[in-house]
C-alpha cells in the first residue's frame, strides 16, 4: 500500500490544528483583535492592519493553474525553504528518522534535517560522470529510517538535470518506504516539463516550485509544494496560520497575470540565450578549466585560480558564489546569468 501519510509522524497525524479566526470577506471584521485603522502609507488592497487570508484562495488557485494541478494539491509558503522544513518536521522524528541528500546540492535539505534532529544520509553525485546521480548507491541507502529522499533537478550547484528514467526508478523504489521530494526551483530554464503530471501516479511524490527565479520574486518569498490532497491537508495543520504576508500575496498575484507571465517567459528565453553565449566565451578563456553544461540560470565554472578569478570579478563590481569549500568543487565558482551588460563586465574581468 502506497499511502504517504503512513510514513508521517503519528503525533502530526493526531495533531489538532490551530483554529484561526473565521474568514468571511463579506462581513466587516471585529473578530480578530486587529486595529480598525490603516497605518499611514499603507497602499495595499486589503489593508496591513488586517491579518492575511490563510492559504489565500485566489493565490492558491492562480498558482495551481500555473503548475497544472488542482488547488487541493498545492500548499503555498515562504519559499521552498518553508516547504522543506514542513516536510522534515512532519515526517522525521528526532533521533529516529533520516533523509537522503545527494551532494553537492542545495544545503537546506540537510540543514532542516539537522535542526529537527534527524539523520542525514549523503549519497554523493558522481563527479567523474558529470555529477550524475549514483543510483545504485542511493537505492542501497534506502534504510527503514529514511523518510525523505531529496532530488534537485536541475541541481544547484552542479546545473545538471537528473534523467527522467532515474527519477522514476527512485520513485518506484520508494513506494511505501519514503517520500521523494523533487525540487524544481530552476525548472523553467530546463528542457524537462517537470513532475507535477506524475502526482496521481505516485502519491509519495512531492514537487517543489518557486516564484524566486524565473518569475523574479526572490524578495517576496513565494514557494509552492505540490503533492496529493491528503498530504497537503496534513501539512496545512503545521504551517503557521498567516504564513503569507499581504504585500507578498499582492506581489505574487501581479506577476501571475497574463501580461507579466509573457514578460517572464521572454526573460527566461533571454537568460537561456545569454547562458549559452557566456558558456561559449568562458570556455575559450585561458583562466578557465571547465564550464559545466547548464540547465539552470547559472553556470558552474572551474578556474585555474578560482581565488584570482573571484578577485577579478569583484574588481568590476560583481559578486559571484565561491564554491571552493564544498566537496568536489575546490576550483569552482557559481556564476548567475545577469543582464547582457553585467555578463560583458564579467567576461572583461576574466579576459
MOGIHU-V192731 format. One record per residue. RES is the residue in three letters. PHI is phi in degrees with one decimal (NA if undefined). Layout:
[[RES/PHI] [RES/PHI]]
//
This chain:
[[UNK/NA] [UNK/-105.7] [UNK/-105.3] [UNK/-62.5] [UNK/-68.1] [UNK/-67.6] [UNK/-91.3] [UNK/-74.6] [UNK/-64.1] [UNK/-56.9] [UNK/-68.6] [UNK/-74.7] [UNK/-61.1] [UNK/-85.5] [UNK/-64.1] [UNK/-91.7] [UNK/-67.1] [UNK/-61.4] [UNK/-96.2] [UNK/-76.7] [UNK/-58.7] [UNK/-57.1] [UNK/-114.0] [UNK/-144.1] [UNK/-62.2] [UNK/-77.5] [UNK/-112.4] [UNK/-73.9] [UNK/-92.2] [UNK/-134.8] [UNK/-126.3] [UNK/-119.5] [UNK/57.1] [UNK/-94.7] [UNK/-74.6] [UNK/-79.5] [UNK/-111.3] [UNK/-72.7] [UNK/-81.6] [UNK/-57.8] [UNK/86.5] [UNK/-77.1] [UNK/-112.9] [UNK/-71.3] [UNK/-73.9] [UNK/-94.9] [UNK/96.0] [UNK/-76.4] [UNK/-77.6] [UNK/-108.4] [UNK/-63.6] [UNK/-73.5] [UNK/-66.9] [UNK/-63.2] [UNK/45.5] [UNK/-49.9] [UNK/-61.0] [UNK/-64.1] [UNK/-69.0] [UNK/-59.2] [UNK/-63.6] [UNK/-67.2] [UNK/-67.0] [UNK/-61.4] [UNK/-65.5] [UNK/-61.9] [UNK/-97.7] [UNK/74.2] [UNK/-127.3] [UNK/-86.7] [UNK/-55.9] [UNK/-68.8] [UNK/-95.5] [UNK/-130.3] [UNK/-118.8] [UNK/-101.7] [UNK/-150.6] [UNK/-84.9] [UNK/74.3] [UNK/-66.4] [UNK/-57.0] [UNK/-67.1] [UNK/-63.2] [UNK/-62.5] [UNK/-65.3] [UNK/-61.6] [UNK/-61.7] [UNK/-65.4] [UNK/-69.5] [UNK/-77.1] [UNK/-114.3] [UNK/-117.3] [UNK/-84.0] [UNK/-60.0] [UNK/76.1] [UNK/-126.9] [UNK/-99.2] [UNK/-148.3] [UNK/-124.0] [UNK/-104.8] [UNK/-126.3] [UNK/-123.7] [UNK/-74.3] [UNK/-73.5] [UNK/-153.9] [UNK/-59.5] [UNK/-72.5] [UNK/-69.7] [UNK/-60.1] [UNK/-73.0] [UNK/-61.5] [UNK/-60.9] [UNK/-66.0] [UNK/-68.5] [UNK/-60.5] [UNK/-76.2] [UNK/84.9] [UNK/-90.5] [UNK/-79.0] [UNK/-123.4] [UNK/-102.2] [UNK/-94.0] [UNK/-119.2] [UNK/-59.4] [UNK/-67.4] [UNK/-91.9] [UNK/-59.4] [UNK/-71.2] [UNK/-126.2] [UNK/57.0] [UNK/59.1] [UNK/-72.2] [UNK/-65.6] [UNK/-86.9] [UNK/-62.8] [UNK/-59.2] [UNK/-67.6] [UNK/-64.5] [UNK/-63.9] [UNK/-69.4] [UNK/-84.1] [UNK/-76.4] [UNK/-76.6] [UNK/-57.6] [UNK/-74.5] [UNK/-72.1] [UNK/-112.5] [UNK/-131.1] [UNK/-118.0] [UNK/-95.6] [UNK/-123.5] [UNK/-107.3] [UNK/-146.2] [UNK/-61.5] [UNK/-86.3] [UNK/-106.8] [UNK/-110.4] [UNK/-86.4] [UNK/62.5] [UNK/-99.5] [UNK/-92.2] [UNK/-85.8] [UNK/-56.7] [UNK/-57.0] [UNK/-60.0] [UNK/-73.0] [UNK/-60.6] [UNK/-66.0] [UNK/-66.0] [UNK/-64.7] [UNK/-59.7] [UNK/-67.4] [UNK/-69.7] [UNK/-92.9] [UNK/-56.6] [UNK/74.7] [UNK/-120.9] [UNK/-160.4] [UNK/-81.0] [UNK/-108.4] [UNK/-105.0] [UNK/-99.2] [UNK/-91.8] [UNK/-111.2] [UNK/-57.1] [UNK/-109.4] [UNK/-60.6] [UNK/-66.1] [UNK/-95.3] [UNK/-107.1] [UNK/-84.7] [UNK/-70.1] [UNK/-73.2] [UNK/103.3] [UNK/-108.5] [UNK/-56.1] [UNK/-63.0] [UNK/-95.0] [UNK/-61.2] [UNK/-68.4] [UNK/-73.8] [UNK/-126.5] [UNK/-61.7] [UNK/-93.5] [UNK/-89.5] [UNK/-126.0] [UNK/-116.7] [UNK/-107.2] [UNK/-128.4] [UNK/-149.4] [UNK/-95.3] [UNK/-73.0] [UNK/-95.9] [UNK/-64.4] [UNK/-99.5] [UNK/71.1] [UNK/-118.4] [UNK/-58.2] [UNK/-75.3] [UNK/-87.9] [UNK/64.6] [UNK/-130.7] [UNK/-122.5] [UNK/-125.2] [UNK/-107.6] [UNK/-108.0] [UNK/-163.5] [UNK/-63.4] [UNK/-55.9] [UNK/-65.5] [UNK/-70.0] [UNK/-61.4] [UNK/-61.5] [UNK/-66.0] [UNK/-68.5] [UNK/-63.5] [UNK/-71.8] [UNK/-112.5] [UNK/-74.7] [UNK/-53.6] [UNK/-64.3] [UNK/-121.9] [UNK/-69.3] [UNK/-101.1] [UNK/-65.8] [UNK/-57.9] [UNK/-61.2] [UNK/-66.3] [UNK/-60.2] [UNK/-68.6] [UNK/-63.9] [UNK/-64.8] [UNK/-62.3] [UNK/-67.0] [UNK/-76.7] [UNK/-90.7] [UNK/-71.9] [UNK/-54.3] [UNK/-64.2] [UNK/-67.6] [UNK/-66.5] [UNK/-64.2] [UNK/-64.3] [UNK/-59.7] [UNK/-63.0] [UNK/-66.6] [UNK/-72.9] [UNK/-62.8] [UNK/-62.3] [UNK/-65.0] [UNK/-64.2] [UNK/-63.4] [UNK/-64.5] [UNK/-65.4] [UNK/-58.8] [UNK/-65.3] [UNK/-64.1] [UNK/-63.0] [UNK/-61.8] [UNK/-64.6] [UNK/-68.8] [UNK/-61.0] [UNK/-61.3] [UNK/-90.9] [UNK/-80.8] [UNK/-59.9] [UNK/-73.9] [UNK/-99.9] [UNK/-85.9] [UNK/-161.0] [UNK/-114.4] [UNK/-78.5] [UNK/-57.3] [UNK/-118.0] [UNK/-118.2] [UNK/-125.5] [UNK/-100.1] [UNK/-150.6] [UNK/-120.0] [UNK/-100.3] [UNK/-126.6] [UNK/-102.1] [UNK/-117.4] [UNK/-64.5] [UNK/-138.7] [UNK/-64.7] [UNK/-64.2] [UNK/-65.7] [UNK/-63.1] [UNK/-60.0] [UNK/-67.0] [UNK/-63.9] [UNK/-67.6] [UNK/-63.4] [UNK/-65.0] [UNK/-104.7] [UNK/84.3] [UNK/-120.0] [UNK/-115.1] [UNK/-121.8] [UNK/-92.2] [UNK/-86.5] [UNK/-105.3] [UNK/-64.8] [UNK/-81.7] [UNK/-87.7] [UNK/-56.4] [UNK/80.5] [UNK/-125.0] [UNK/-65.1] [UNK/-120.5] [UNK/-108.0] [UNK/-124.0] [UNK/-105.0] [UNK/-111.4] [UNK/-71.0] [UNK/-72.4] [UNK/-101.6] [UNK/-71.3] [UNK/-54.6] [UNK/-65.8] [UNK/-64.4] [UNK/-64.2] [UNK/-65.5] [UNK/-59.4] [UNK/-60.7] [UNK/-64.0] [UNK/-63.2] [UNK/-63.7] [UNK/-87.7] [UNK/-77.1]]
//
